Amino acid sequence: MLKWILLTVAVGAEVFATLCLKYSDGFTKPWPVMGLGAGFLTALYLESVVIRMGLPVAITYAIWAGAGIALVALSSRVLFADPLNLAMLAGMALIAAGVCVVSVASHAQASTV
């Protein structure tokens, strides 16, 4: 259970860091740049801990990246009024489906080894 909590926190840190990119105004504002660095370092560290705890790299990264993409898209819609149309939502649904396929395939592979 702890590895899933840590992975969730890693996703949150990655989303925070990515959103700081917008606020950094091309790396010209120091506080958002520091938030960006701290967020990505935290996310990568926690992702490495989750992998060390035994979650396969493929699953860890698929969830981290897929959830990050969806949450950044939704957050940037709310915070910055970025576009989010039906095609983009469909793309995020395909990403979620891909994460599920990777997860199922990884579990199937682990059970045959």
C-alpha positions, 0 to 999 in steps of 0.5 A: 500500500505504501508504494501506491501512496508514494507513487501518488505523491510522486505524480503530484510532485511532477504535476506541481513541477510541470505547472511551475514551468508556466509560472517560471516565465522562461526560467526568469522567476526564481521561486517557480524555478526552485519549485520546479527543481524541488518538484522534479527531484522529489518526483524522481526520488519517490519514483525510484523508491517505489521501484526499489519497493518492487513495483516494476519500472514499466508500471511505475513509469506508465502510471507516473507519466500517464497520470501526470499528463492527464492531471497537467492537462486538467490543471492547466485548463483550470489555472491558465484557461488552456484548451481542452477539447474532445480530441484531447480528452480522447487522447488522455483516455487512450493514454489511460487505456495504454497504462492499463494494458502495460499493467495487465501485460506486466502482471501476466508476464510476472506470473509466467516467469 
